[in-house]
Amino acid sequence: LVHPSALMYSEIFLRLEPLGLERVAGAAREAGHEVRVVDLQVLPVARLRDEVRSFRPEAVGFSLNYLANIPEAIDLAAKVKREVPGCFVFFGGHS
């Protein structure tokens, strides 16, 4: 599960704890799934690449809490699909 970077390209700079993503991760773990969370607010994008290459996930979800994150998330999703072509990529959140 991926939380996009902080809102640096909008009029405000905002960094928030990805609570929704953490709750989804917790529920998925309780259901028996192995889950990794990559918070790009505090980790470099290279970390996502490294996780995808080593973990080879079946699915990657992106949290979209702000419209300003959508272009970044779409770009990252395309990169994930290039690394793991069969990976199911999805988006969630109130944006």
C-alpha positions in Angstrom: 0.0 0.0 0.0 1.4 3.4 -1.0 0.8 6.9 0.4 1.9 9.5 -2.2 4.3 12.2 -1.3 3.4 15.3 0.6 1.5 18.0 -1.2 4.4 20.0 -2.5 3.0 21.1 -5.8 -0.1 22.8 -4.4 -0.6 26.0 -2.6 -0.1 24.3 0.8 2.5 21.8 2.1 0.8 19.1 4.0 2.1 15.9 5.6 -0.4 13.7 7.4 -0.2 10.3 9.1 -1.7 7.8 6.6 -4.3 6.5 9.0 -6.7 5.2 6.4 -4.0 3.3 4.6 -2.8 1.8 7.9 -6.3 0.6 8.7 -6.6 -1.1 5.4 -3.2 -2.7 6.0 -4.3 -3.9 9.4 -7.5 -5.4 8.0 -5.6 -7.1 5.1 -3.1 -8.6 7.6 -5.9 -9.9 9.8 -7.3 -11.6 6.7 -4.0 -13.4 6.3 -2.3 -11.2 3.6 1.3 -10.1 3.7 1.2 -6.3 3.5 3.9 -3.6 3.2 3.2 0.1 3.5 5.4 2.7 1.8 4.8 6.2 2.9 6.3 8.5 0.3 5.8 11.5 2.6 8.9 10.4 4.5 10.5 7.8 2.2 12.2 8.3 -1.2 10.4 7.0 -4.3 13.3 4.6 -4.8 12.0 2.8 -1.7 8.8 2.0 -3.6 10.8 0.6 -6.5 12.9 -1.5 -4.2 9.9 -2.9 -2.4 8.1 -3.8 -5.6 11.2 -5.5 -7.0 11.9 -7.5 -3.9 8.3 -8.2 -2.8 6.7 -8.8 -6.2 3.2 -8.0 -4.9 0.0 -9.3 -6.4 -1.7 -6.0 -5.7 -0.6 -2.4 -5.0 -3.0 0.2 -3.6 -2.5 3.9 -3.7 -4.2 6.3 -1.2 -5.7 9.4 -2.8 -6.7 11.8 -0.1 -6.1 14.9 -2.3 -6.7 15.6 -5.9 -3.2 17.1 -6.1 -1.7 13.5 -5.6 -3.5 12.0 -8.6 -0.9 12.7 -11.3 1.9 11.3 -9.1 -0.1 8.2 -8.2 -0.9 7.5 -11.9 2.8 7.9 -12.7 3.8 5.6 -9.9 1.1 3.0 -10.8 2.5 2.9 -14.4 6.0 2.2 -13.0 4.7 -0.5 -10.8 2.9 -2.2 -13.7 6.2 -2.1 -15.7 8.0 -3.8 -12.9 5.3 -6.4 -12.2 3.0 -6.6 -15.3 0.4 -8.9 -13.7 0.1 -6.7 -10.5 -3.4 -5.4 -9.8 -3.1 -1.7 -9.1 -5.9 0.2 -7.5 -6.7 3.6 -6.0 -8.8 4.5 -2.9 -9.5 7.5 -0.7 -11.9 10.4 -0.9 -10.3 11.8 -4.0 
